[in-house]
Amino acid sequence: MPSEVLGFIMDSQPKEYEKLTVQYGEDTKDKLCKRLNEELSRRGVIDVLRDGFKDRGCSFSMVYFEPNSGLNLEHR
């Protein structure tokens, strides 16, 4: 499970992940998983999915929805 979450974050939010890597270095993956677990325990799954979470000034979204409109095929 951590590898899937980390893969999602690294693929969908590479700039934020890179900013965090500058701060944590080699421990980035472990620290990010720890922070996510803390947020899930404190706020619950639904709140974290809706609002994402932050770690050291970096904001991470945990869900992206497909656009409702078919007008812009580039974003489908």
PyMOL Python script that loads the backbone (N, CA, C, O; Angstrom):
from pymol import cmd

cmd.read_pdbstr("""\
ATOM      1  N   MET A   1       0.808  -1.199   0.000  1.00  0.00           N
ATOM      2  CA  MET A   1       0.000   0.000   0.000  1.00  0.00           C
ATOM      3  C   MET A   1       0.852   1.263   0.000  1.00  0.00           C
ATOM      4  O   MET A   1       0.569   2.162  -0.792  1.00  0.00           O
ATOM      5  N   PRO A   2       1.877   1.383   0.840  1.00  0.00           N
ATOM      6  CA  PRO A   2       2.684   2.613   0.795  1.00  0.00           C
ATOM      7  C   PRO A   2       3.294   2.871  -0.577  1.00  0.00           C
ATOM      8  O   PRO A   2       3.403   4.025  -0.993  1.00  0.00           O
ATOM      9  N   SER A   3       3.692   1.819  -1.288  1.00  0.00           N
ATOM     10  CA  SER A   3       4.307   2.033  -2.597  1.00  0.00           C
ATOM     11  C   SER A   3       3.291   2.594  -3.598  1.00  0.00           C
ATOM     12  O   SER A   3       3.652   3.393  -4.462  1.00  0.00           O
ATOM     13  N   GLU A   4       2.026   2.182  -3.486  1.00  0.00           N
ATOM     14  CA  GLU A   4       0.989   2.699  -4.378  1.00  0.00           C
ATOM     15  C   GLU A   4       0.707   4.171  -4.087  1.00  0.00           C
ATOM     16  O   GLU A   4       0.561   4.974  -5.008  1.00  0.00           O
ATOM     17  N   VAL A   5       0.631   4.515  -2.820  1.00  0.00           N
ATOM     18  CA  VAL A   5       0.374   5.904  -2.431  1.00  0.00           C
ATOM     19  C   VAL A   5       1.546   6.784  -2.843  1.00  0.00           C
ATOM     20  O   VAL A   5       1.350   7.862  -3.403  1.00  0.00           O
ATOM     21  N   LEU A   6       2.755   6.330  -2.569  1.00  0.00           N
ATOM     22  CA  LEU A   6       3.941   7.099  -2.951  1.00  0.00           C
ATOM     23  C   LEU A   6       4.031   7.250  -4.463  1.00  0.00           C
ATOM     24  O   LEU A   6       4.383   8.319  -4.962  1.00  0.00           O
ATOM     25  N   GLY A   7       3.716   6.191  -5.190  1.00  0.00           N
ATOM     26  CA  GLY A   7       3.714   6.260  -6.649  1.00  0.00           C
ATOM     27  C   GLY A   7       2.717   7.279  -7.166  1.00  0.00           C
ATOM     28  O   GLY A   7       3.018   8.040  -8.085  1.00  0.00           O
ATOM     29  N   PHE A   8       1.511   7.295  -6.566  1.00  0.00           N
ATOM     30  CA  PHE A   8       0.493   8.268  -6.938  1.00  0.00           C
ATOM     31  C   PHE A   8       0.987   9.690  -6.697  1.00  0.00           C
ATOM     32  O   PHE A   8       0.849  10.552  -7.565  1.00  0.00           O
ATOM     33  N   ILE A   9       1.559   9.936  -5.529  1.00  0.00           N
ATOM     34  CA  ILE A   9       2.037  11.280  -5.188  1.00  0.00           C
ATOM     35  C   ILE A   9       3.181  11.692  -6.110  1.00  0.00           C
ATOM     36  O   ILE A   9       3.192  12.817  -6.610  1.00  0.00           O
ATOM     37  N   MET A  10       4.135  10.809  -6.339  1.00  0.00           N
ATOM     38  CA  MET A  10       5.283  11.149  -7.187  1.00  0.00           C
ATOM     39  C   MET A  10       4.869  11.387  -8.636  1.00  0.00           C
ATOM     40  O   MET A  10       5.431  12.256  -9.302  1.00  0.00           O
ATOM     41  N   ASP A  11       3.887  10.621  -9.135  1.00  0.00           N
ATOM     42  CA  ASP A  11       3.432  10.785 -10.522  1.00  0.00           C
ATOM     43  C   ASP A  11       2.544  12.009 -10.712  1.00  0.00           C
ATOM     44  O   ASP A  11       2.647  12.704 -11.723  1.00  0.00           O
ATOM     45  N   SER A  12       1.677  12.272  -9.748  1.00  0.00           N
ATOM     46  CA  SER A  12       0.693  13.340  -9.923  1.00  0.00           C
ATOM     47  C   SER A  12       1.161  14.697  -9.401  1.00  0.00           C
ATOM     48  O   SER A  12       0.638  15.732  -9.812  1.00  0.00           O
ATOM     49  N   GLN A  13       2.148  14.699  -8.494  1.00  0.00           N
ATOM     50  CA  GLN A  13       2.585  15.949  -7.876  1.00  0.00           C
ATOM     51  C   GLN A  13       4.112  15.989  -7.746  1.00  0.00           C
ATOM     52  O   GLN A  13       4.638  16.151  -6.645  1.00  0.00           O
ATOM     53  N   PRO A  14       4.812  15.843  -8.858  1.00  0.00           N
ATOM     54  CA  PRO A  14       6.276  15.737  -8.787  1.00  0.00           C
ATOM     55  C   PRO A  14       6.972  16.970  -8.213  1.00  0.00           C
ATOM     56  O   PRO A  14       7.991  16.834  -7.536  1.00  0.00           O
ATOM     57  N   LYS A  15       6.451  18.154  -8.464  1.00  0.00           N
ATOM     58  CA  LYS A  15       7.104  19.366  -7.946  1.00  0.00           C
ATOM     59  C   LYS A  15       7.031  19.435  -6.424  1.00  0.00           C
ATOM     60  O   LYS A  15       8.016  19.777  -5.771  1.00  0.00           O
ATOM     61  N   GLU A  16       5.873  19.112  -5.859  1.00  0.00           N
ATOM     62  CA  GLU A  16       5.723  19.126  -4.402  1.00  0.00           C
ATOM     63  C   GLU A  16       6.593  18.035  -3.771  1.00  0.00           C
ATOM     64  O   GLU A  16       7.218  18.248  -2.732  1.00  0.00           O
ATOM     65  N   TYR A  17       6.621  16.875  -4.410  1.00  0.00           N
ATOM     66  CA  TYR A  17       7.440  15.785  -3.882  1.00  0.00           C
ATOM     67  C   TYR A  17       8.918  16.167  -3.913  1.00  0.00           C
ATOM     68  O   TYR A  17       9.657  15.879  -2.971  1.00  0.00           O
ATOM     69  N   GLU A  18       9.339  16.804  -4.975  1.00  0.00           N
ATOM     70  CA  GLU A  18      10.734  17.232  -5.094  1.00  0.00           C
ATOM     71  C   GLU A  18      11.081  18.270  -4.022  1.00  0.00           C
ATOM     72  O   GLU A  18      12.165  18.218  -3.442  1.00  0.00           O
ATOM     73  N   LYS A  19      10.177  19.202  -3.756  1.00  0.00           N
ATOM     74  CA  LYS A  19      10.417  20.189  -2.700  1.00  0.00           C
ATOM     75  C   LYS A  19      10.598  19.486  -1.350  1.00  0.00           C
ATOM     76  O   LYS A  19      11.443  19.885  -0.548  1.00  0.00           O
ATOM     77  N   LEU A  20       9.809  18.451  -1.105  1.00  0.00           N
ATOM     78  CA  LEU A  20       9.931  17.715   0.147  1.00  0.00           C
ATOM     79  C   LEU A  20      11.232  16.917   0.197  1.00  0.00           C
ATOM     80  O   LEU A  20      11.836  16.779   1.261  1.00  0.00           O
ATOM     81  N   THR A  21      11.658  16.399  -0.935  1.00  0.00           N
ATOM     82  CA  THR A  21      12.911  15.645  -1.010  1.00  0.00           C
ATOM     83  C   THR A  21      14.099  16.519  -0.650  1.00  0.00           C
ATOM     84  O   THR A  21      15.053  16.041  -0.036  1.00  0.00           O
ATOM     85  N   VAL A  22      14.057  17.785  -1.019  1.00  0.00           N
ATOM     86  CA  VAL A  22      15.133  18.714  -0.674  1.00  0.00           C
ATOM     87  C   VAL A  22      15.244  18.833   0.849  1.00  0.00           C
ATOM     88  O   VAL A  22      16.345  18.976   1.381  1.00  0.00           O
ATOM     89  N   GLN A  23      14.118  18.776   1.543  1.00  0.00           N
ATOM     90  CA  GLN A  23      14.120  18.924   2.991  1.00  0.00           C
ATOM     91  C   GLN A  23      14.467  17.629   3.726  1.00  0.00           C
ATOM     92  O   GLN A  23      15.218  17.653   4.702  1.00  0.00           O
ATOM     93  N   TYR A  24      13.926  16.502   3.262  1.00  0.00           N
ATOM     94  CA  TYR A  24      14.111  15.235   3.970  1.00  0.00           C
ATOM     95  C   TYR A  24      15.262  14.376   3.439  1.00  0.00           C
ATOM     96  O   TYR A  24      15.798  13.540   4.167  1.00  0.00           O
ATOM     97  N   GLY A  25      15.637  14.576   2.194  1.00  0.00           N
ATOM     98  CA  GLY A  25      16.696  13.757   1.610  1.00  0.00           C
ATOM     99  C   GLY A  25      16.261  12.313   1.432  1.00  0.00           C
ATOM    100  O   GLY A  25      15.172  12.044   0.927  1.00  0.00           O
ATOM    101  N   GLU A  26      17.117  11.380   1.849  1.00  0.00           N
ATOM    102  CA  GLU A  26      16.861   9.942   1.666  1.00  0.00           C
ATOM    103  C   GLU A  26      15.649   9.441   2.441  1.00  0.00           C
ATOM    104  O   GLU A  26      15.071   8.413   2.089  1.00  0.00           O
ATOM    105  N   ASP A  27      15.266  10.148   3.478  1.00  0.00           N
ATOM    106  CA  ASP A  27      14.161   9.708   4.331  1.00  0.00           C
ATOM    107  C   ASP A  27      12.793  10.173   3.849  1.00  0.00           C
ATOM    108  O   ASP A  27      11.801   9.994   4.556  1.00  0.00           O
ATOM    109  N   THR A  28      12.720  10.765   2.665  1.00  0.00           N
ATOM    110  CA  THR A  28      11.475  11.368   2.197  1.00  0.00           C
ATOM    111  C   THR A  28      10.318  10.381   2.188  1.00  0.00           C
ATOM    112  O   THR A  28       9.245  10.694   2.704  1.00  0.00           O
ATOM    113  N   LYS A  29      10.506   9.213   1.624  1.00  0.00           N
ATOM    114  CA  LYS A  29       9.411   8.244   1.514  1.00  0.00           C
ATOM    115  C   LYS A  29       8.897   7.841   2.891  1.00  0.00           C
ATOM    116  O   LYS A  29       7.687   7.817   3.118  1.00  0.00           O
ATOM    117  N   ASP A  30       9.800   7.528   3.803  1.00  0.00           N
ATOM    118  CA  ASP A  30       9.399   7.118   5.150  1.00  0.00           C
ATOM    119  C   ASP A  30       8.695   8.249   5.892  1.00  0.00           C
ATOM    120  O   ASP A  30       7.671   8.028   6.539  1.00  0.00           O
ATOM    121  N   LYS A  31       9.239   9.451   5.801  1.00  0.00           N
ATOM    122  CA  LYS A  31       8.661  10.599   6.505  1.00  0.00           C
ATOM    123  C   LYS A  31       7.289  10.959   5.931  1.00  0.00           C
ATOM    124  O   LYS A  31       6.374  11.310   6.676  1.00  0.00           O
ATOM    125  N   LEU A  32       7.150  10.871   4.615  1.00  0.00           N
ATOM    126  CA  LEU A  32       5.874  11.191   3.989  1.00  0.00           C
ATOM    127  C   LEU A  32       4.805  10.171   4.387  1.00  0.00           C
ATOM    128  O   LEU A  32       3.667  10.546   4.667  1.00  0.00           O
ATOM    129  N   CYS A  33       5.159   8.897   4.412  1.00  0.00           N
ATOM    130  CA  CYS A  33       4.215   7.862   4.840  1.00  0.00           C
ATOM    131  C   CYS A  33       3.827   8.053   6.304  1.00  0.00           C
ATOM    132  O   CYS A  33       2.662   7.891   6.668  1.00  0.00           O
ATOM    133  N   LYS A  34       4.791   8.395   7.128  1.00  0.00           N
ATOM    134  CA  LYS A  34       4.507   8.631   8.538  1.00  0.00           C
ATOM    135  C   LYS A  34       3.543   9.800   8.698  1.00  0.00           C
ATOM    136  O   LYS A  34       2.591   9.721   9.474  1.00  0.00           O
ATOM    137  N   ARG A  35       3.786  10.883   7.967  1.00  0.00           N
ATOM    138  CA  ARG A  35       2.925  12.063   8.046  1.00  0.00           C
ATOM    139  C   ARG A  35       1.508  11.739   7.573  1.00  0.00           C
ATOM    140  O   ARG A  35       0.535  12.162   8.196  1.00  0.00           O
ATOM    141  N   LEU A  36       1.390  10.995   6.481  1.00  0.00           N
ATOM    142  CA  LEU A  36       0.081  10.610   5.975  1.00  0.00           C
ATOM    143  C   LEU A  36      -0.659   9.761   7.005  1.00  0.00           C
ATOM    144  O   LEU A  36      -1.850   9.974   7.229  1.00  0.00           O
ATOM    145  N   ASN A  37       0.018   8.808   7.632  1.00  0.00           N
ATOM    146  CA  ASN A  37      -0.608   7.981   8.665  1.00  0.00           C
ATOM    147  C   ASN A  37      -1.086   8.816   9.843  1.00  0.00           C
ATOM    148  O   ASN A  37      -2.166   8.573  10.380  1.00  0.00           O
ATOM    149  N   GLU A  38      -0.292   9.793  10.245  1.00  0.00           N
ATOM    150  CA  GLU A  38      -0.692  10.683  11.339  1.00  0.00           C
ATOM    151  C   GLU A  38      -1.951  11.454  10.976  1.00  0.00           C
ATOM    152  O   GLU A  38      -2.870  11.574  11.787  1.00  0.00           O
ATOM    153  N   GLU A  39      -1.989  11.977   9.754  1.00  0.00           N
ATOM    154  CA  GLU A  39      -3.152  12.742   9.307  1.00  0.00           C
ATOM    155  C   GLU A  39      -4.393  11.853   9.214  1.00  0.00           C
ATOM    156  O   GLU A  39      -5.488  12.273   9.588  1.00  0.00           O
ATOM    157  N   LEU A  40      -4.226  10.643   8.723  1.00  0.00           N
ATOM    158  CA  LEU A  40      -5.359   9.717   8.635  1.00  0.00           C
ATOM    159  C   LEU A  40      -5.895   9.376  10.016  1.00  0.00           C
ATOM    160  O   LEU A  40      -7.108   9.303  10.209  1.00  0.00           O
ATOM    161  N   SER A  41      -5.015   9.170  10.965  1.00  0.00           N
ATOM    162  CA  SER A  41      -5.435   8.862  12.335  1.00  0.00           C
ATOM    163  C   SER A  41      -6.126  10.049  12.993  1.00  0.00           C
ATOM    164  O   SER A  41      -7.118   9.884  13.704  1.00  0.00           O
ATOM    165  N   ARG A  42      -5.606  11.224  12.755  1.00  0.00           N
ATOM    166  CA  ARG A  42      -6.124  12.426  13.404  1.00  0.00           C
ATOM    167  C   ARG A  42      -7.416  12.922  12.758  1.00  0.00           C
ATOM    168  O   ARG A  42      -8.364  13.273  13.460  1.00  0.00           O
ATOM    169  N   ARG A  43      -7.459  12.953  11.422  1.00  0.00           N
ATOM    170  CA  ARG A  43      -8.571  13.584  10.710  1.00  0.00           C
ATOM    171  C   ARG A  43      -9.538  12.602  10.057  1.00  0.00           C
ATOM    172  O   ARG A  43     -10.689  12.955   9.801  1.00  0.00           O
ATOM    173  N   GLY A  44      -9.101  11.398   9.787  1.00  0.00           N
ATOM    174  CA  GLY A  44      -9.933  10.402   9.118  1.00  0.00           C
ATOM    175  C   GLY A  44      -9.713  10.378   7.617  1.00  0.00           C
ATOM    176  O   GLY A  44      -9.206  11.332   7.027  1.00  0.00           O
ATOM    177  N   VAL A  45     -10.103   9.277   7.022  1.00  0.00           N
ATOM    178  CA  VAL A  45      -9.860   9.043   5.599  1.00  0.00           C
ATOM    179  C   VAL A  45     -10.598  10.051   4.723  1.00  0.00           C
ATOM    180  O   VAL A  45     -10.005  10.621   3.807  1.00  0.00           O
ATOM    181  N   ILE A  46     -11.879  10.279   4.990  1.00  0.00           N
ATOM    182  CA  ILE A  46     -12.686  11.157   4.142  1.00  0.00           C
ATOM    183  C   ILE A  46     -12.111  12.566   4.109  1.00  0.00           C
ATOM    184  O   ILE A  46     -11.996  13.161   3.037  1.00  0.00           O
ATOM    185  N   ASP A  47     -11.750  13.103   5.262  1.00  0.00           N
ATOM    186  CA  ASP A  47     -11.210  14.462   5.318  1.00  0.00           C
ATOM    187  C   ASP A  47      -9.885  14.567   4.571  1.00  0.00           C
ATOM    188  O   ASP A  47      -9.648  15.549   3.866  1.00  0.00           O
ATOM    189  N   VAL A  48      -9.029  13.573   4.718  1.00  0.00           N
ATOM    190  CA  VAL A  48      -7.742  13.592   4.011  1.00  0.00           C
ATOM    191  C   VAL A  48      -7.958  13.474   2.504  1.00  0.00           C
ATOM    192  O   VAL A  48      -7.264  14.128   1.726  1.00  0.00           O
ATOM    193  N   LEU A  49      -8.915  12.647   2.088  1.00  0.00           N
ATOM    194  CA  LEU A  49      -9.210  12.551   0.653  1.00  0.00           C
ATOM    195  C   LEU A  49      -9.758  13.869   0.116  1.00  0.00           C
ATOM    196  O   LEU A  49      -9.376  14.305  -0.970  1.00  0.00           O
ATOM    197  N   ARG A  50     -10.637  14.493   0.857  1.00  0.00           N
ATOM    198  CA  ARG A  50     -11.238  15.757   0.398  1.00  0.00           C
ATOM    199  C   ARG A  50     -10.241  16.900   0.362  1.00  0.00           C
ATOM    200  O   ARG A  50     -10.167  17.635  -0.622  1.00  0.00           O
ATOM    201  N   ASP A  51      -9.475  17.050   1.431  1.00  0.00           N
ATOM    202  CA  ASP A  51      -8.638  18.240   1.590  1.00  0.00           C
ATOM    203  C   ASP A  51      -7.142  17.997   1.449  1.00  0.00           C
ATOM    204  O   ASP A  51      -6.366  18.951   1.489  1.00  0.00           O
ATOM    205  N   GLY A  52      -6.714  16.746   1.285  1.00  0.00           N
ATOM    206  CA  GLY A  52      -5.292  16.453   1.187  1.00  0.00           C
ATOM    207  C   GLY A  52      -4.592  16.666   2.515  1.00  0.00           C
ATOM    208  O   GLY A  52      -5.235  16.719   3.564  1.00  0.00           O
ATOM    209  N   PHE A  53      -3.270  16.787   2.468  1.00  0.00           N
ATOM    210  CA  PHE A  53      -2.506  17.024   3.686  1.00  0.00           C
ATOM    211  C   PHE A  53      -1.247  17.796   3.344  1.00  0.00           C
ATOM    212  O   PHE A  53      -0.846  17.882   2.184  1.00  0.00           O
ATOM    213  N   LYS A  54      -0.631  18.356   4.374  1.00  0.00           N
ATOM    214  CA  LYS A  54       0.594  19.141   4.202  1.00  0.00           C
ATOM    215  C   LYS A  54       1.705  18.564   5.051  1.00  0.00           C
ATOM    216  O   LYS A  54       1.470  17.986   6.113  1.00  0.00           O
ATOM    217  N   ASP A  55       2.911  18.731   4.564  1.00  0.00           N
ATOM    218  CA  ASP A  55       4.102  18.348   5.314  1.00  0.00           C
ATOM    219  C   ASP A  55       5.208  19.328   4.968  1.00  0.00           C
ATOM    220  O   ASP A  55       5.620  19.434   3.813  1.00  0.00           O
ATOM    221  N   ARG A  56       5.682  20.035   5.968  1.00  0.00           N
ATOM    222  CA  ARG A  56       6.754  21.016   5.810  1.00  0.00           C
ATOM    223  C   ARG A  56       6.502  22.007   4.676  1.00  0.00           C
ATOM    224  O   ARG A  56       7.401  22.303   3.889  1.00  0.00           O
ATOM    225  N   GLY A  57       5.287  22.509   4.599  1.00  0.00           N
ATOM    226  CA  GLY A  57       4.945  23.519   3.602  1.00  0.00           C
ATOM    227  C   GLY A  57       4.597  22.974   2.231  1.00  0.00           C
ATOM    228  O   GLY A  57       4.309  23.752   1.322  1.00  0.00           O
ATOM    229  N   CYS A  58       4.615  21.675   2.056  1.00  0.00           N
ATOM    230  CA  CYS A  58       4.254  21.053   0.782  1.00  0.00           C
ATOM    231  C   CYS A  58       2.846  20.486   0.904  1.00  0.00           C
ATOM    232  O   CYS A  58       2.538  19.779   1.863  1.00  0.00           O
ATOM    233  N   SER A  59       1.993  20.794  -0.068  1.00  0.00           N
ATOM    234  CA  SER A  59       0.605  20.333  -0.053  1.00  0.00           C
ATOM    235  C   SER A  59       0.430  19.172  -1.015  1.00  0.00           C
ATOM    236  O   SER A  59       0.897  19.214  -2.153  1.00  0.00           O
ATOM    237  N   PHE A  60      -0.250  18.133  -0.543  1.00  0.00           N
ATOM    238  CA  PHE A  60      -0.483  16.948  -1.360  1.00  0.00           C
ATOM    239  C   PHE A  60      -1.972  16.645  -1.438  1.00  0.00           C
ATOM    240  O   PHE A  60      -2.660  16.579  -0.420  1.00  0.00           O
ATOM    241  N   SER A  61      -2.457  16.462  -2.660  1.00  0.00           N
ATOM    242  CA  SER A  61      -3.837  16.037  -2.895  1.00  0.00           C
ATOM    243  C   SER A  61      -3.848  14.519  -2.959  1.00  0.00           C
ATOM    244  O   SER A  61      -2.892  13.898  -3.424  1.00  0.00           O
ATOM    245  N   MET A  62      -4.936  13.933  -2.489  1.00  0.00           N
ATOM    246  CA  MET A  62      -5.009  12.476  -2.468  1.00  0.00           C
ATOM    247  C   MET A  62      -6.031  11.910  -3.438  1.00  0.00           C
ATOM    248  O   MET A  62      -6.195  10.693  -3.527  1.00  0.00           O
ATOM    249  N   VAL A  63      -6.725  12.788  -4.172  1.00  0.00           N
ATOM    250  CA  VAL A  63      -7.694  12.303  -5.144  1.00  0.00           C
ATOM    251  C   VAL A  63      -7.867  13.359  -6.240  1.00  0.00           C
ATOM    252  O   VAL A  63      -7.819  14.561  -5.980  1.00  0.00           O
ATOM    253  N   TYR A  64      -8.066  12.883  -7.459  1.00  0.00           N
ATOM    254  CA  TYR A  64      -8.376  13.743  -8.602  1.00  0.00           C
ATOM    255  C   TYR A  64      -9.574  13.128  -9.310  1.00  0.00           C
ATOM    256  O   TYR A  64      -9.620  11.916  -9.522  1.00  0.00           O
ATOM    257  N   PHE A  65     -10.541  13.960  -9.675  1.00  0.00           N
ATOM    258  CA  PHE A  65     -11.739  13.473 -10.338  1.00  0.00           C
ATOM    259  C   PHE A  65     -11.701  13.814 -11.814  1.00  0.00           C
ATOM    260  O   PHE A  65     -11.125  14.825 -12.214  1.00  0.00           O
ATOM    261  N   GLU A  66     -12.320  12.962 -12.621  1.00  0.00           N
ATOM    262  CA  GLU A  66     -12.424  13.208 -14.053  1.00  0.00           C
ATOM    263  C   GLU A  66     -13.370  14.387 -14.272  1.00  0.00           C
ATOM    264  O   GLU A  66     -14.412  14.469 -13.621  1.00  0.00           O
ATOM    265  N   PRO A  67     -13.022  15.292 -15.173  1.00  0.00           N
ATOM    266  CA  PRO A  67     -13.906  16.434 -15.446  1.00  0.00           C
ATOM    267  C   PRO A  67     -15.281  15.968 -15.936  1.00  0.00           C
ATOM    268  O   PRO A  67     -15.387  14.974 -16.654  1.00  0.00           O
ATOM    269  N   ASN A  68     -16.316  16.684 -15.546  1.00  0.00           N
ATOM    270  CA  ASN A  68     -17.679  16.335 -15.951  1.00  0.00           C
ATOM    271  C   ASN A  68     -17.956  16.662 -17.404  1.00  0.00           C
ATOM    272  O   ASN A  68     -18.780  16.003 -18.039  1.00  0.00           O
ATOM    273  N   SER A  69     -17.285  17.665 -17.941  1.00  0.00           N
ATOM    274  CA  SER A  69     -17.549  18.129 -19.284  1.00  0.00           C
ATOM    275  C   SER A  69     -16.694  17.391 -20.294  1.00  0.00           C
ATOM    276  O   SER A  69     -15.536  17.070 -20.026  1.00  0.00           O
ATOM    277  N   GLY A  70     -17.265  17.125 -21.448  1.00  0.00           N
ATOM    278  CA  GLY A  70     -16.527  16.524 -22.535  1.00  0.00           C
ATOM    279  C   GLY A  70     -16.018  17.548 -23.524  1.00  0.00           C
ATOM    280  O   GLY A  70     -15.507  17.189 -24.585  1.00  0.00           O
ATOM    281  N   LEU A  71     -16.153  18.834 -23.187  1.00  0.00           N
ATOM    282  CA  LEU A  71     -15.766  19.903 -24.107  1.00  0.00           C
ATOM    283  C   LEU A  71     -14.254  19.986 -24.296  1.00  0.00           C
ATOM    284  O   LEU A  71     -13.793  20.333 -25.384  1.00  0.00           O
ATOM    285  N   ASN A  72     -13.493  19.683 -23.285  1.00  0.00           N
ATOM    286  CA  ASN A  72     -12.049  19.759 -23.375  1.00  0.00           C
ATOM    287  C   ASN A  72     -11.478  18.351 -23.346  1.00  0.00           C
ATOM    288  O   ASN A  72     -11.233  17.794 -22.276  1.00  0.00           O
ATOM    289  N   LEU A  73     -11.271  17.786 -24.509  1.00  0.00           N
ATOM    290  CA  LEU A  73     -10.817  16.411 -24.610  1.00  0.00           C
ATOM    291  C   LEU A  73      -9.412  16.200 -24.070  1.00  0.00           C
ATOM    292  O   LEU A  73      -9.034  15.079 -23.727  1.00  0.00           O
ATOM    293  N   GLU A  74      -8.645  17.266 -23.996  1.00  0.00           N
ATOM    294  CA  GLU A  74      -7.279  17.183 -23.474  1.00  0.00           C
ATOM    295  C   GLU A  74      -7.266  16.780 -21.997  1.00  0.00           C
ATOM    296  O   GLU A  74      -6.311  16.150 -21.540  1.00  0.00           O
ATOM    297  N   HIS A  75      -8.294  17.128 -21.259  1.00  0.00           N
ATOM    298  CA  HIS A  75      -8.347  16.859 -19.814  1.00  0.00           C
ATOM    299  C   HIS A  75      -9.174  15.647 -19.463  1.00  0.00           C
ATOM    300  O   HIS A  75      -9.573  15.501 -18.308  1.00  0.00           O
ATOM    301  N   ARG A  76      -9.442  14.795 -20.387  1.00  0.00           N
ATOM    302  CA  ARG A  76     -10.227  13.581 -20.127  1.00  0.00           C
ATOM    303  C   ARG A  76      -9.349  12.451 -19.758  1.00  0.00           C
ATOM    304  O   ARG A  76      -9.835  11.349 -19.504  1.00  0.00           O
TER     305      ARG A  76
END
""", "prot")
cmd.dss("prot")
cmd.show_as("cartoon", "prot")
cmd.util.cbc("prot")
cmd.orient("prot")
